[in-house]
Amino acid sequence: MDSLTFYYVLAGAVVLVYGWKKMQSRGIAQYTPGEARERVSAGSVLLDVRTAAERKQSSIAGSLHIPLHELSAKIKTLEKHKTREVILYCASGSRSSSAAVQLKKAGFTVGNLKGGIGAWKFANL
């Protein structure tokens, strides 16, 4: 395979994965930091799906923490929040989108913080 063909295949794969993720996340509310803060004030729960090391550096006050790689095993710990909306966040919004799809399939009402904790910090909330 020549290098040009390789790049076309790679570009196609990237577009396919991006489209697949977008299709999966349909129906999941995407909140700006201000909107997420209002939702939390109204009773929604924030869930951080970043690693423990990332959370140690910074986190949103009052948020719960279950790293994405542990979510399947620990989903039962969230059952008490099933009647509330769970707004997920990570560093940029990618992992939290995946986690939101997973929780939605499990029957949770979910939302995603657009831009992750970086956007939250930038909004100075």
Secondary structure, 3 states (H helix, E strand, C coil): CCHHHHHHHHHHHHHHHHHHHHHHCCCCEEECHHHHHHHHHCCCEEEECCCHHHHHHCCCCCCEECCHHHHHHHHHHHHHHCCCEEEEECCCCHHHHHHHHHHHHCCCEEEEECCHHHHHHHCCC
